[in-house]
Amino acid sequence: QVQIVESGGGLVQPGGSLRLSCAASGNIVGPYTMAWYRQAPGKQRELAATINLGGLTDYADSVKGRFSISSDNAKHTAYLQMNSLGPEDTALYLCNIHFFRTNLSYWGQGTQVTVSS
């Protein structure tokens, strides 16, 4: 079993920044990818950013240039640095870890990000 715990969400003013953390624990066996998704009320869940064990990253067009994903492989932790936040970034941010050998994915409960003045 794998557990995912996200943290770092909160209320921030437009133009502000937040840093989210995602810690995975349990039976962690690579290779795997960690990713941040987000889901706004009434909208579909969308992929925001991914990172693999080699540090290769990918971003949704909507966050490119503003968000940066990084990881500490020894701690099985991923981070999402979010800058220049706008109201459109308001969502529940969920962390996912996907294991390629078993094709299993695990999700955290999410951390709420609200961008409002």
C-alpha positions, 0 to 999 in steps of 0.5 A: 500500500502507498499513502499520499499526503499533500500540504501547503494549500491555502488562501492567497491573493492574486499575484501571490505564490504558494508551494505545495508538498506531496509526500508518498510513503509505504511500498515505493518501488520505482520506476514511478512518476509523480504528478499534480492534478487540480480540480475546480468546482464544476470542472473536470480534473486536469493534469497540471504538472508531472515529474519522473525519477530522472527529473523530466518534467511536463506542464499543462499549457495553463501553468507553463512559466508560472508553476514549477514541479520538483522532487526529492527522490530519497524522500519520495516527495514532490513539490509544486511551486506556484507563482503569479497565481490568479483566480483561475488557479483556484482548485483542489490540488491532488497528488498522484503517484503512478508505478509503471511496473504494476500500472497502479496509481495512488491519490492523496486527499488533496489540498485546497488552493484559493486565489482571491482578494 
